[in-house]
Amino acid sequence: MLNTLNAVFPIRYTVLGLSVFALLLSVFSVLVFGVGFGSLLITGLLVGVGVYDLRQTKRSILRNYPIIGHLRFILEFVRPEIRQYFIESDNEATPFSRSQRSLVYQRAKGDPDKRPFGTQLDVHADGYEWVNHSVSPTKIASHDFRITIGEHSAQPYSASVFNISAMSFGSLSANAILALNKGAKRGNFAHDTGEGSISTHHRVHGGDLIWEVASGYFGCRNDDGSFNADKFADNARDPQVKMIELKLSQGAKPGHGGMLPGPKVTPEIAQARGVPVGVDCISPASHSAFSTPIEMMQFIARLRDLSGGKPTGMKLCIGHPWEWFAMVKAMLETGITPDFIVVDGAEGGTGAAPLEFTDHVGAPVQEGLLLVHNTLRGVGLRDRVKIGVAGKVVSAFDVARYMALGADWCNSARGFMFALGCIQAQHCHTGHCPTGVTTQDPLRQQSLVVPDKADRVYNFHQQTLFALKEMVQAVGVYHPNEITAHHIVRRSDNKVRSLAQFILTQLPNGALLGESVASLPLIYRQTWPRAQAHSFALRPE
């Protein structure tokens, strides 16, 4: 019966047919009884939509299912929210689990972050990790853990071990920048500007800034996009700027570059970046100020000198290992070392990036950190260069874990976005952020009230460090930099091993300075001898 009916009048057109029938009834009612104008308008609209669906040529679903086909697109639009709020479990990470987000929200609001009734994690699952504790815990007076960066520079910086990672004005709203910097000022920790340079909003509250200088040289560029030393010196010598960070690549899209379309280049963004209003703003994939590892080290030394001797370093997501080795060999040949290196993990990224880059380009932070830490140890430079990491850091355990693997401090971007009220709607690139964090829409960003959100940024930082202090005490040491890979334990393949046993063996100090690397891990045996300070390319065999 249904098949016969469907052959005469396709059942999928039922809603359209009923709409036409209702429209005819409405016309009759209006003409005969003078009532039903509202239903006439509604049914007429439905029929209009149905006719349009049948005639359009871009969407097959709407041609086959006029009117009701729109339900598919509506459900697809709200699918992330439905999944996030009703379907996924508390510990299902996409990319941050509800449990992780809730931890940040609770600490940012000053709510209790304690959890009753035991862990919700499967402690027997592959990949489960924990930190070993001591039977004689220590007692630490303060949770304000700090390190000195640039000890050999003219203006060393005493940095918190937990800071705000690089996020540009333009990617974030003005109110978000204001709140982040006000929170950083109150908590005495650092705020990385991102490659969009220093905006007026970064300067309002006077919080410590790490100025990121990327391939577009925003804030220090000539009209042709090349580096301008005078403009750089003017910005870099501002007392609010504490460190200079040369960005080689970022975790979200290493090796890609980017473009801010002209319509999004507002007068405020143009002023911060030093570009024309309304013109496409290009971030090249590579730097024009240098082309070899030695030239890069010389450029870092030049930036340090132009800044008045402030700690100057670089940020990168590890790609070809031989390129990183070439940088290290350039340090040895020139005698120039960056004061710090920030290792950005491929799992990081607050902005939009091509899916292939998000999922499959660049080394995750753990692998990148281990390679950088071990290589610097191998050439005897680890004591001269501090290492920061960025990539999915939201809890005290995250900080402790990365410091155990060799980091001196951690940066967090999305963690501080959650503190601002981000709900992981993942509309960052559309301008339609529901919480006003990642939009330039003046109406949307009004929802982000700066004094309240600045308090939340401060609270999140303080409560995370307080939790870190309690963890450090439980381990039985006095500073998180005393936690080692021997303290962190992982379950893998039904075996329990410390990270010191599980990960790449730590290189002995100076191991790469000998004549032979035959006894070292494969990555060094294969590529260290062929890396060269004068080129990023491998030396021919």
Secondary structure in CASP SS format (residue, H / E / C, confidence):
PFRMAT SS
TARGET T0000
AUTHOR 0000-0000-0000
METHOD secondary structure of the structure
MODEL  1
M C 1.00
L H 1.00
N H 1.00
T H 1.00
L H 1.00
N H 1.00
A H 1.00
V H 1.00
F C 1.00
P C 1.00
I H 1.00
R H 1.00
Y H 1.00
T H 1.00
V H 1.00
L H 1.00
G H 1.00
L H 1.00
S H 1.00
V H 1.00
F H 1.00
A H 1.00
L H 1.00
L H 1.00
L H 1.00
S H 1.00
V H 1.00
F H 1.00
S H 1.00
V H 1.00
L H 1.00
V H 1.00
F H 1.00
G C 1.00
V C 1.00
G C 1.00
F H 1.00
G H 1.00
S H 1.00
L H 1.00
L H 1.00
I H 1.00
T H 1.00
G H 1.00
L H 1.00
L H 1.00
V H 1.00
G H 1.00
V H 1.00
G H 1.00
V H 1.00
Y H 1.00
D H 1.00
L H 1.00
R H 1.00
Q C 1.00
T C 1.00
K C 1.00
R C 1.00
S H 1.00
I H 1.00
L H 1.00
R H 1.00
N H 1.00
Y C 1.00
P C 1.00
I C 1.00
I C 1.00
G C 1.00
H H 1.00
L H 1.00
R H 1.00
F H 1.00
I H 1.00
L H 1.00
E H 1.00
F H 1.00
V H 1.00
R H 1.00
P H 1.00
E H 1.00
I H 1.00
R H 1.00
Q H 1.00
Y H 1.00
F H 1.00
I H 1.00
E C 1.00
S C 1.00
D C 1.00
N C 1.00
E C 1.00
A C 1.00
T C 1.00
P C 1.00
F C 1.00
S C 1.00
R H 1.00
S H 1.00
Q H 1.00
R H 1.00
S H 1.00
L H 1.00
V H 1.00
Y H 1.00
Q H 1.00
R H 1.00
A H 1.00
K H 1.00
G C 1.00
D C 1.00
P C 1.00
D C 1.00
K C 1.00
R C 1.00
P C 1.00
F C 1.00
G C 1.00
T C 1.00
Q C 1.00
L C 1.00
D C 1.00
V C 1.00
H C 1.00
A C 1.00
D C 1.00
G C 1.00
Y C 1.00
E E 1.00
W E 1.00
V E 1.00
N C 1.00
H C 1.00
S C 1.00
V C 1.00
S C 1.00
P C 1.00
T C 1.00
K C 1.00
I C 1.00
A C 1.00
S C 1.00
H C 1.00
D C 1.00
F C 1.00
R E 1.00
I E 1.00
T E 1.00
I E 1.00
G C 1.00
E C 1.00
H C 1.00
S C 1.00
A C 1.00
Q C 1.00
P C 1.00
Y E 1.00
S E 1.00
A E 1.00
S E 1.00
V C 1.00
F E 1.00
N E 1.00
I E 1.00
S C 1.00
A C 1.00
M C 1.00
S C 1.00
F E 1.00
G C 1.00
S C 1.00
L E 1.00
S C 1.00
A H 1.00
N H 1.00
A H 1.00
I H 1.00
L H 1.00
A H 1.00
L H 1.00
N H 1.00
K H 1.00
G H 1.00
A H 1.00
K H 1.00
R H 1.00
G H 1.00
N C 1.00
F C 1.00
A C 1.00
H E 1.00
D E 1.00
T C 1.00
G C 1.00
E C 1.00
G C 1.00
S C 1.00
I C 1.00
S C 1.00
T H 1.00
H H 1.00
H H 1.00
R H 1.00
V C 1.00
H C 1.00
G C 1.00
G C 1.00
D C 1.00
L E 1.00
I E 1.00
W E 1.00
E E 1.00
V E 1.00
A C 1.00
S C 1.00
G C 1.00
Y C 1.00
F C 1.00
G C 1.00
C C 1.00
R E 1.00
N C 1.00
D C 1.00
D C 1.00
G C 1.00
S C 1.00
F E 1.00
N C 1.00
A H 1.00
D H 1.00
K H 1.00
F H 1.00
A H 1.00
D H 1.00
N H 1.00
A H 1.00
R C 1.00
D C 1.00
P C 1.00
Q C 1.00
V E 1.00
K E 1.00
M E 1.00
I E 1.00
E E 1.00
L E 1.00
K E 1.00
L C 1.00
S C 1.00
Q C 1.00
G C 1.00
A C 1.00
K C 1.00
P C 1.00
G C 1.00
H C 1.00
G C 1.00
G E 1.00
M E 1.00
L E 1.00
P C 1.00
G H 1.00
P H 1.00
K H 1.00
V C 1.00
T C 1.00
P H 1.00
E H 1.00
I H 1.00
A H 1.00
Q H 1.00
A H 1.00
R H 1.00
G C 1.00
V C 1.00
P C 1.00
V C 1.00
G C 1.00
V C 1.00
D C 1.00
C E 1.00
I E 1.00
S E 1.00
P C 1.00
A C 1.00
S C 1.00
H C 1.00
S C 1.00
A C 1.00
F C 1.00
S C 1.00
T C 1.00
P H 1.00
I H 1.00
E H 1.00
M H 1.00
M H 1.00
Q H 1.00
F H 1.00
I H 1.00
A H 1.00
R H 1.00
L H 1.00
R H 1.00
D H 1.00
L H 1.00
S C 1.00
G C 1.00
G C 1.00
K C 1.00
P C 1.00
T E 1.00
G E 1.00
M E 1.00
K E 1.00
L E 1.00
C C 1.00
I C 1.00
G C 1.00
H C 1.00
P H 1.00
W H 1.00
E H 1.00
W H 1.00
F H 1.00
A H 1.00
M H 1.00
V H 1.00
K H 1.00
A H 1.00
M H 1.00
L H 1.00
E H 1.00
T H 1.00
G C 1.00
I C 1.00
T C 1.00
P C 1.00
D C 1.00
F E 1.00
I E 1.00
V E 1.00
V E 1.00
D E 1.00
G C 1.00
A C 1.00
E C 1.00
G C 1.00
G C 1.00
T C 1.00
G C 1.00
A C 1.00
A C 1.00
P C 1.00
L H 1.00
E H 1.00
F H 1.00
T H 1.00
D H 1.00
H H 1.00
V C 1.00
G C 1.00
A C 1.00
P C 1.00
V H 1.00
Q H 1.00
E H 1.00
G H 1.00
L H 1.00
L H 1.00
L H 1.00
V H 1.00
H H 1.00
N H 1.00
T H 1.00
L H 1.00
R H 1.00
G H 1.00
V C 1.00
G C 1.00
L C 1.00
R C 1.00
D C 1.00
R C 1.00
V C 1.00
K E 1.00
I E 1.00
G E 1.00
V E 1.00
A E 1.00
G C 1.00
K C 1.00
V C 1.00
V C 1.00
S C 1.00
A H 1.00
F H 1.00
D H 1.00
V H 1.00
A H 1.00
R H 1.00
Y H 1.00
M H 1.00
A H 1.00
L C 1.00
G C 1.00
A C 1.00
D C 1.00
W E 1.00
C E 1.00
N E 1.00
S E 1.00
A C 1.00
R H 1.00
G H 1.00
F H 1.00
M H 1.00
F H 1.00
A H 1.00
L H 1.00
G C 1.00
C C 1.00
I C 1.00
Q C 1.00
A C 1.00
Q C 1.00
H C 1.00
C C 1.00
H C 1.00
T C 1.00
G C 1.00
H C 1.00
C C 1.00
P C 1.00
T C 1.00
G C 1.00
V C 1.00
T C 1.00
T C 1.00
Q C 1.00
D C 1.00
P H 1.00
L H 1.00
R H 1.00
Q H 1.00
Q C 1.00
S C 1.00
L C 1.00
V C 1.00
V H 1.00
P H 1.00
D H 1.00
K H 1.00
A H 1.00
D H 1.00
R H 1.00
V H 1.00
Y H 1.00
N H 1.00
F H 1.00
H H 1.00
Q H 1.00
Q H 1.00
T H 1.00
L H 1.00
F H 1.00
A H 1.00
L H 1.00
K H 1.00
E H 1.00
M H 1.00
V H 1.00
Q H 1.00
A H 1.00
V H 1.00
G C 1.00
V C 1.00
Y C 1.00
H C 1.00
P H 1.00
N H 1.00
E H 1.00
I C 1.00
T C 1.00
A C 1.00
H C 1.00
H C 1.00
I E 1.00
V E 1.00
R E 1.00
R E 1.00
S E 1.00
D C 1.00
N C 1.00
K E 1.00
V E 1.00
R E 1.00
S E 1.00
L H 1.00
A H 1.00
Q H 1.00
F H 1.00
I C 1.00
L C 1.00
T C 1.00
Q C 1.00
L C 1.00
P C 1.00
N C 1.00
G C 1.00
A H 1.00
L H 1.00
L H 1.00
G C 1.00
E C 1.00
S C 1.00
V C 1.00
A C 1.00
S C 1.00
L C 1.00
P C 1.00
L H 1.00
I H 1.00
Y H 1.00
R H 1.00
Q H 1.00
T H 1.00
W C 1.00
P C 1.00
R C 1.00
A C 1.00
Q E 1.00
A C 1.00
H C 1.00
S E 1.00
F C 1.00
A C 1.00
L C 1.00
R C 1.00
P C 1.00
E C 1.00
END
